[in-house]
Amino acid sequence: MAISDDERAALRRRFDDYRITGDAAIRDELIEAHLRLAVHLARRFDNRGVPFDDLVQVASVGLVKAVERFEPERGLEFSTFATPTIIGELKRHFRDKGWSVRVPRRIQELHVRLNGLVTELTQRLGRSPSIPELADAARASEEEVLEALEASQAYRSTSLDQSTDGIQGTLADVLGTEDVGPGHVDNRLVVERLLAALPPREQLMVRLRFFDELTQSEIAERLGISQMHVSRLLARCLDQMRNRLRVEGIDHDPT
């Protein structure tokens, strides 16, 4: 990305010309001359669920803003001035446009921070970090970290036209089939209501075990607690749910 002193001096003269004339052709020339800076900065945000071409476009918007706002008489190098503007544009894109389901901004920002922290802690510890370790590094509560990790599910949606392993055709081809279990709707509503009465961590644990079908050891690793602790908490949660059913006089299937 380095340029020669002669090239740098020539570009500075063009910035002076643009400041004086406001000529759109000079602006376009300056943008084209610095596109590699936009591409370089966009690459920092690659592999986060957004196509790289889209990132380059967003970074290019930041570059245009930087060219239009740059004041060469202040003596700054353009790359020094432009970098925060371009990175700010990329971060705003991730914060405001990248989520297929709306998620609170504080959770979006924590999700982005956790991406870097997971990599950093994994390298330092030689293993995947636990939830308490991530919370400590992020200066957040364990519940906030869990919410941010769960929110990552909302970061990218799958197109109905996308082909999927094990499916002939696309997802749209297999949607809209007859619901074979309408009689279980009431049961599902009861379960959701019982879950809502549990603390957030216990709700997550039950969902991971019985909805996502994770093993107790997988849940333990994800939450940073022992498998025995998971087993005890799940048993306590199920007892609480059964007791509430009894109090409400609702029959339940012991299986």
HUFEN-V881255 format. One record per pair of residues at least 12 apart in sequence whose ideal C-beta (glycine too) atoms are under 8 Angstrom apart, sorted by the first residue. I is the first residue (numbers start at 1). J is the second residue. D is the distance in Angstrom with one decimal. If there is no record, write none. Layout:
i->I j->J d->D
i->I j->J d->D
This chain:
i->1 j->36 d->6.0
i->1 j->37 d->6.9
i->1 j->40 d->5.9
i->8 j->77 d->7.9
i->11 j->30 d->7.0
i->11 j->33 d->6.0
i->11 j->78 d->7.0
i->12 j->72 d->5.7
i->12 j->78 d->7.9
i->14 j->26 d->5.9
i->14 j->29 d->6.4
i->14 j->30 d->5.8
i->14 j->33 d->7.9
i->15 j->30 d->6.6
i->15 j->70 d->6.1
i->15 j->72 d->4.3
i->15 j->78 d->6.9
i->16 j->72 d->5.6
i->18 j->30 d->6.4
i->18 j->67 d->7.6
i->19 j->71 d->7.1
i->19 j->72 d->6.6
i->19 j->73 d->7.8
i->27 j->64 d->8.0
i->27 j->67 d->5.9
i->27 j->68 d->7.0
i->30 j->67 d->5.0
i->31 j->60 d->7.5
i->31 j->63 d->6.0
i->31 j->64 d->6.0
i->31 j->67 d->5.6
i->34 j->63 d->6.0
i->34 j->67 d->7.3
i->34 j->78 d->6.8
i->34 j->79 d->7.6
i->34 j->82 d->6.9
i->35 j->60 d->6.9
i->35 j->63 d->7.0
i->37 j->63 d->6.9
i->37 j->79 d->5.8
i->37 j->82 d->6.4
i->37 j->83 d->7.5
i->37 j->86 d->7.2
i->38 j->56 d->6.4
i->38 j->59 d->3.9
i->38 j->60 d->5.0
i->38 j->62 d->7.0
i->38 j->63 d->4.5
i->38 j->86 d->5.9
i->39 j->56 d->5.7
i->39 j->59 d->7.1
i->41 j->59 d->5.4
i->41 j->83 d->6.6
i->41 j->86 d->4.9
i->41 j->87 d->6.0
i->41 j->90 d->6.9
i->42 j->55 d->4.0
i->42 j->56 d->4.8
i->42 j->58 d->7.2
i->42 j->59 d->4.1
i->42 j->90 d->6.7
i->43 j->55 d->7.9
i->44 j->87 d->7.8
i->44 j->90 d->7.9
i->45 j->90 d->5.2
i->45 j->94 d->7.0
i->48 j->94 d->6.9
i->48 j->98 d->7.9
i->48 j->115 d->6.8
i->49 j->98 d->6.8
i->49 j->155 d->5.2
i->49 j->156 d->4.6
i->50 j->93 d->7.4
i->50 j->94 d->7.2
i->50 j->98 d->5.7
i->55 j->90 d->6.6
i->55 j->93 d->7.8
i->58 j->89 d->5.7
i->58 j->90 d->5.6
i->58 j->93 d->4.5
i->59 j->86 d->5.1
i->59 j->89 d->6.7
i->59 j->90 d->5.9
i->61 j->89 d->5.6
i->62 j->82 d->7.5
i->62 j->85 d->5.1
i->62 j->86 d->3.6
i->62 j->87 d->7.5
i->62 j->88 d->6.8
i->62 j->89 d->3.3
i->62 j->90 d->6.9
i->63 j->82 d->6.4
i->63 j->85 d->7.9
i->63 j->86 d->5.8
i->65 j->85 d->5.6
i->65 j->89 d->7.2
i->66 j->78 d->7.4
i->66 j->81 d->6.3
i->66 j->82 d->3.6
i->66 j->85 d->4.3
i->66 j->86 d->6.5
i->67 j->82 d->7.6
i->69 j->81 d->7.9
i->69 j->85 d->7.3
i->70 j->82 d->7.2
i->91 j->112 d->7.7
i->94 j->108 d->7.5
i->94 j->112 d->6.2
i->95 j->108 d->5.3
i->95 j->109 d->6.8
i->95 j->112 d->7.7
i->98 j->155 d->6.4
i->99 j->154 d->5.5
i->99 j->155 d->5.9
i->100 j->154 d->6.0
i->100 j->155 d->7.0
i->100 j->156 d->6.3
i->100 j->157 d->3.6
i->101 j->154 d->3.7
i->101 j->157 d->7.7
i->102 j->154 d->8.0
i->103 j->151 d->4.8
i->103 j->154 d->5.4
i->106 j->144 d->7.9
i->107 j->144 d->7.5
i->107 j->147 d->5.7
i->107 j->148 d->5.2
i->107 j->151 d->5.0
i->108 j->151 d->7.3
i->110 j->138 d->6.4
i->110 j->140 d->6.0
i->110 j->144 d->6.2
i->110 j->145 d->7.3
i->110 j->148 d->4.2
i->111 j->148 d->4.5
i->111 j->149 d->7.6
i->111 j->151 d->5.6
i->111 j->152 d->5.8
i->111 j->155 d->7.4
i->113 j->138 d->5.7
i->114 j->134 d->6.3
i->114 j->138 d->6.3
i->114 j->145 d->6.8
i->114 j->148 d->5.7
i->114 j->149 d->6.9
i->117 j->129 d->7.4
i->117 j->134 d->6.0
i->117 j->137 d->5.0
i->117 j->138 d->5.9
i->118 j->134 d->7.0
i->120 j->137 d->7.7
i->121 j->133 d->6.1
i->121 j->134 d->7.0
i->121 j->137 d->6.2
i->128 j->221 d->7.4
i->130 j->221 d->7.9
i->130 j->223 d->7.7
i->130 j->224 d->2.8
i->131 j->145 d->5.6
i->131 j->146 d->6.4
i->131 j->222 d->7.2
i->131 j->223 d->5.3
i->131 j->224 d->4.0
i->132 j->224 d->4.9
i->133 j->224 d->6.8
i->142 j->201 d->7.5
i->142 j->224 d->7.9
i->143 j->200 d->5.5
i->143 j->201 d->6.7
i->146 j->200 d->7.5
i->146 j->201 d->6.9
i->146 j->204 d->5.9
i->146 j->223 d->7.5
i->147 j->200 d->7.8
i->150 j->204 d->7.1
i->158 j->171 d->6.7
i->159 j->171 d->7.6
i->160 j->172 d->4.0
i->160 j->175 d->7.0
i->190 j->245 d->7.7
i->190 j->250 d->6.7
i->191 j->241 d->8.0
i->194 j->241 d->4.5
i->194 j->244 d->5.9
i->194 j->245 d->7.4
i->195 j->207 d->7.4
i->195 j->241 d->7.9
i->197 j->240 d->7.8
i->197 j->244 d->6.8
i->198 j->237 d->5.9
i->198 j->240 d->7.0
i->198 j->241 d->7.8
i->201 j->223 d->7.4
i->202 j->233 d->6.2
i->202 j->236 d->8.0
i->202 j->237 d->5.0
i->204 j->223 d->7.9
i->205 j->219 d->6.1
i->205 j->223 d->7.1
i->205 j->230 d->6.7
i->205 j->233 d->6.0
i->205 j->234 d->6.3
i->205 j->237 d->7.0
i->206 j->234 d->7.0
i->206 j->237 d->5.6
i->208 j->222 d->7.1
i->209 j->234 d->6.1
i->216 j->230 d->4.8
i->216 j->231 d->5.8
i->216 j->234 d->7.3
